Amino acid sequence: MQKIFNFFPLSIYKSSISLLESEKKTLIRDIYKMEKNSQNIDFKTKNSAWTGDTQGFEFLHNNANFEKLFKEIYKCVIEYLESLDIDHSQINIFYQRSWGTISRNGENIAKHKHAQSHISFAYYLKKKKDDSKIIFYDENKQNEIIPGLLDSLTVLNKGLIKKRGILNSPAIIFDTKEDDLVIFPSKTLHGTQQGLTNDERISISADIVLLAKDSKNLEHLSPSIDKWKLFSN
């Protein structure tokens, strides 16, 4: 009897964080202030969302108003690492940078990845049901037996692939709602849907770096930052 074995999955963590409405209003107000004081406004195009990391506001984790949220997210990051059976007791976990995003009308976030970090997340501070969703793209396409097969428009129009599923989808639209937190490997190509009308969707994103507490006899993890030395003349 035939059987299909599925290997090498991408694991996406999703949970929910409950903040008081008054707390959420404070965070939203702060992000609006950041947008108003954008330092690189020419970087934003007509169809692109406002992203604080490109506008001079990339360290929300150092903002006292966001402290509670980031403490709750830390607990979820630990759960994510546990789900991968990673011994986080041997690792120092750092928020590298964090920022707010605002998507209005047809604005979207283009597909991208965060190559400088290890773990990334998105927390949906304000989101309506019909606002654009996050998309995860499969760059490896392990089951693409013919080059270009899974992305081909002509293959799609011809009905050569009878239905899409986890075995033959080059991208997954991941559904989220307000208060949801999504955690994923930073190297994962992702973006948001295009062509949808957003009712001012606001999210908070961040990049996380993992360093070894003790790097002795350990390869591939960066050593503790107290062992580093800054170049000088």
N, C-alpha and C positions, 0 to 999 in steps of 0.2 A: 504494500500500500504506500502510495507516495505521500510525502510530507514536506512542507516548506519550513526551514529554520531561519529565523530572522536574527541577524547579528549586527553589532555596531550601532546601537540606537543612539539618537540624540535625546538626552533627558532634560526636559524643561520643568522647573519647579514652579508651582503656583499656590499661593495662599492668600489670605485676606488679613488686612490690618485695620482695626477699628479705632478711629480717632473721634474725639468729640467734635461736633459740628463747629464749635467755637474755635477749636484747635485748627481744623481744616481751613476755616476762614482766615485765620492768621497767616497760615502758610501760603494760601492763594494771594492774599494781600501783598505778602513779601515778594512773591514771584512777579506780580504786576509791577511792583516798584522797580524790580530788576529790569524788566522789559522796558519800562519808561526811561531807564538810565543806560540803555544799551550803548556799548562802546565800539561796536563794529557793525552798525546797522546796514551798511552797504553789502555785507556778506549775505544777508537774508534776501532771497528772491521772492517774487510775487507768489509762487506756489509752494514755497518751503515754509515749514513751521519755524517759530522762534525757538532757538535752543540756547540756553544760558551759557553753555560751555564755550560758545563762539562769541559771546558778548561780554566777557569779563566777569562772569558769575559762575565759577566752577568748583566752589568749595562750600556747598550748603551744609556739609557735615560739621563745619566750624561755626555755624550759625546757631545760637542758643535756642531759637524758636523751633528748629528742626531736630533738636536733641532727642526728644521722646521717639519720634519716628525712626531715627537711625538706630536707636537702641532696640526697637522692635524688629527692624530689618536684620540686625545682627543675629537675633535669635533664629530667624528664618534661614540666614546664610549657614548657620551651624546645622540646621536640619537638612539643608541641601547637601552639605558635605557628608553628613551622616548617611544620607541616602546613597552616596557614591562609595561608602565604606572607607572614607578618608579619615585618618586619625588626626583630627584638628588640634589635639593637645600638643602636637609637635610643630604647630604652625602659628606664626604671628599673622594676624589678619588686619590689613590696612585699607581704609577708605582712601583711594587715590585722588579721586575727584568726583564731584556730584553737582547736578544742575537741574533746573526746571525746564520744561518745554511747554509751549502753547501752540495749539493747532486750531485755526479758525477757518471756517468755510471749506474750500477745497484744498487747503494746505496739507502737505504730507512731509514725512521724514524719509529721505531717499535711502536706498539700501546701503548699508555700511557695516563695518565691524570695528571692534575696539582692540587693535593689535597690541597696544601697549600695556594691557592689563590681563587678568586671568578670569575674573568673574564679573558679569554686569547684571544690572537689574533695571526694571521699570516698575514704578509704583503709580497707580492711577488715582491721582488726587481729585480729579473732576472728570467724569466721563459719562456721557449718555449712551444708551443702548446702540444707537445707529452711528455713533462716531467711528472713525476709522480704527481698524484693529491692527495689531502687530503681525508681521509676516516673518517667518523663518525660512531661509532658503538653504537647500541642500547642494552644497558645492561639490561633494564627492560623487553623488549619483551612482551609488554602488550597483544598482540594477539597470543602468542605462546601457543595454547590450549593443545599441547602435548609437554612435556619436550624434548628439543633437536630438535624439528621439524624444526625450521627455519635455523639451522646451519648444519643439517644432510647432508652428502655427498650422502648417499644412497637414501634419499628422493629426492635430486636433480637429481641423475642419473635415478631414477624411474619415474621422471616427475610428482610426486605426487602434487607438487605445480605448477600449470599451467603457471603462470607468476609472476614476482616479482613487487611489488609496495610499496607504503607507508604503507600498512596494514600488509605486511608480509616480509619485508626486515630487516635482522639483521644488515645491514650496508649500508651506502650510500656513493658512490663516488661523491665527490663535485667538480665540475669543476671550475677552476680559471685560470686567465691569468695574465700576468705581470701587475703590478700596482694595482692589486686587494687587498683588505683588508677583512679578514674574522674574525668576532668576535663571540665568543660562551662561554657558561659556562665552567669554568675551570674543573669542575667535569666530563665533557664529555670525554669518551674514544675516542681517535683519533690516527691516524698515517698516513703514506703515502703508496701508492701502491708499491708492490714488483714486481720484474721481469721486470721493464721498464728501458730503458736507458735514463738517465738524461744528458742533455747538460749543465751541471754545473748550476743547479737550485739553486738560492740564495733567502732565505727568512729571514725575521726578525720576531721573536716571542717575546711575553712579557706576564707577569702575572700582574694582577691588583687586588688591595685589596680595599674594600669599608668599611669605618668606619663612624659611626654616629657622626655628629657634636654635637648633644645633645642627650645623651643616657638616659636621665631621663624618666622613665615610658616606656622605649622601650626595648623589649626583642629581642634576636637573632643577633643583630648587635653589633660588638665590639665598645666600647666607643672610643672617640677621644684619639689619642696617647699621648696627653699632660696630660692625666689623669693616664697614666700607671706609674708604679714604678719599677725600676730595682732592682732585688735581690742583696743584698750586705751583707758582713759579719758584 
